[in-house]
Amino acid sequence: MREFAYRRTSRIDEALHLVARHEGARFLAGGTNLVDLMKAGVESPARLVDIRSLTLDEIGETPDGGLVLGATATNSAVAADPRVRGRYPALSQAILLGASGQLRNMATVGGTCCSAPAAPTSPTRRSRATGGFPAADAPRSTGRTTTTRSSGGRGTAWPPTPRTWPCR
């Protein structure tokens, strides 16, 4: 692993400025995927901007009955949230089955969405190392689970569950 600069911030504007100003900078929240890739030499950011202290961990309601999962919400918090368990049980179960408690307690929604390998047929622009994509490049349309530009890449919007779904 090569040397890198590290900066922790609790301000959104500062985090965005630090990443935009430094080529090769990456956000770090849980780091469950990024740190492993750095150890393996697949990723080698010049600077890490630790955003774990940002207050983006809320799980909130949308006016149409959907949910917004904050970028720094942990996967454990999402899986345990009663609204997620009630409206999106497959999401809750997938999180619980997909990783150990240790990983779920560290992994964040933002990291999971932006660093997780994308489907091989995904039309999105993927990063060289992980197959993931930048939050700003996530697909956006009604009726899909997406990372929204309108939230400034701050979270993932889940549309309301259609009344015809058996989990409603």
N, C-alpha and C positions, 0 to 999 in steps of 0.2 A: 504494500500500500504506500502510495506516495504522500508527501506532506501536503496539508491543506490548511487554509485559514478557517477559523471557526468564529461565529458570532451569534449570540443569543439575543433575541429581541422580543418585546412584548407589544410592539406597535406594528400594525399592518402596513402603514405607509413606509416605515423604515425597512421592513422585510422586503417589500416590493422594490424599493430603491436599491437595497444591497444586491439583490439578485440581478436587477436590470443593469446596474453599474459595473458588475464584474462578470466578464466572460467565463463560462465554466462553473458558475455558481449554481448550487442546488438547494432547495428547501429540505429541511430535515425536521421530522416531527417524531414519529416512532422509530423510524430507521430500520425496521425489521427486514426490509428487502434491500435498501440502499447500502447499508453497512456490509451485508454479506457480499454484495456485488463489488464493493470497494476492496474487501479483503481478497476476493478472487481476481482482482485486477481488471474486471470488466468495466467498472465505472471508476473514474478518477477525477472527481470535481476539484477545482482549484479552491473553492470556498464552500462551506456549508453554513447556511443560515437557519439556525434552530428556531422553529416557530411554535414549539410545544407550548409556550407561555401565552400565545395569542388566545383571545377569548372567542374562539370559533368552534366550540365544542357543543353548541346547543343542538338539540333535536326539536324542531319546531313544526308547527302546523302551517299549511298554506291555505289561502282563502277557499280553495276548491276541495279541501279535505285531504290533500296529499301531505307529505312530510318533507322537510328539508333537513338533511343530515349535515351538520357542520364539518368542515374539513379536518378539524383536530379532534372530533369525537372519536373515541376509541371504538374498535370493533366490539369489545365487550359491552360498552354502554349501549351501542346500537342493538345488539342481540338481546339485551335484557330489557330494553324499553317496551313498556306494555303496548304502546301504539304500534310499534314494529311487529311485536309478537302477534298482536290481534289482526292487523291489516295485511301484513307481509310475512306470514309465518315461514315461507320458503326462504326468505332472506335471513331471518333469524336462525333458522336451522342450518343453512349453509355456512354462516359465520361460525356457529358452534361446532360444526363438524369439520370445518376447514383448517383449524389451527388449534394448538394447545392454549390453555388459559393464559400462560405467560405471553405468548405471541399476541393473543387477542387484547390483552391489557396494554400492550405497547402500540400495536398497529392502529393506524388512523384511517378514517374514510378517505381523506385526500390522498394519502400514500397508496392505499389499496386501489383507488380509481386510476391514479396516474402512473403507477409503477407495475401493476399486475400485467402479466402477459395478455395480450389481446388475442382474439380468435385469429387463426391463420388467414381467414378470408376477410378480416376486418378491413374496410376501406379507409380507415383513419390513418393519419400519419403517425407512425410508431417510432419510438426511440430505438437507436441502434442496439442498445444493451439489453433492454428488458422486454421489448415488444409493447410497452405501455405507450401512452400518449399524453401530451400536455393537457391540462384541464381546459385551456382555451380552445383546444381542437376537438373537444368531445362533441359528438353529434347532439343536435338540439331539435326536438320536435314534440308536438303534443302527443301524449300517450306513451312516452318513452321515459325511462329512467335516465337522467342526464346530469352532467355537471353543467351549470348554467353560466354564461358570460355575465348575465345580469347580476349574479351574486358575486361577481368579481373573482370567480374561481374559488369562492369561500365554502362551497359545499356541494352536495348532490341533491337534486330535487326529485322526489318520487311522486308521480301523479297519483290521484286518488284511485283506489281499487275499484274497478267496474263492479256494479251491483250483480252482474252475472257470474262473477268469479266465486267459486265455492268457499273461499276464505273470507268473504265479506260478512 
